[in-house]
Amino acid sequence: MKKKELFIIPLVTLVTLMSLGACADEANEFVIYGNHENMSDSSKDYLINCLDDRSIEFKLDAQKNILIQERDTDKAVASCS
């Protein structure tokens, strides 16, 4: 019985850590915050400046959509909308 317990505890710990790591990756995925079809050049510039001022990481994709990390969505909506 003692050998099974020694095997189960590290196994449960490993599974728990792996599931927490998977959740962290989902929050770091980039999502579209500003669609290029719905923005003029001036509104795109305003949005980029606003995100930059608030230290929200963003990037532009090939279609010129503004992408932000999913974890920053609430902060961006509250301060840049």
FENBEL-V533684 format. One record per pair of residues at least 4 apart in sequence whose C-alpha atoms are under 6 Angstrom apart, sorted by sequence separation. I is the first residue (numbers start at 1). J is the second residue. D is the distance in Angstrom with one decimal. If there is no record, write none. Layout:
I:J:D
I:J:D
This chain:
39:43:5.8
52:56:6.0
60:64:5.3
61:65:5.5
76:80:5.4
77:81:5.3
39:44:6.0
51:56:5.1
60:65:5.5
60:66:4.8
59:66:5.9
60:67:6.0
59:67:5.3
58:67:5.4
58:68:4.6
36:64:5.8
36:65:4.9
35:65:4.9
50:80:5.9
34:65:5.7
34:66:4.8
33:66:5.6
32:66:5.9
33:67:5.4
32:67:4.5
31:67:5.3
30:67:5.7
31:68:5.6
30:68:5.1
30:69:4.3
31:70:6.0
29:69:5.4
30:70:5.9
28:69:5.3
29:70:5.8
27:70:5.2
27:71:5.0
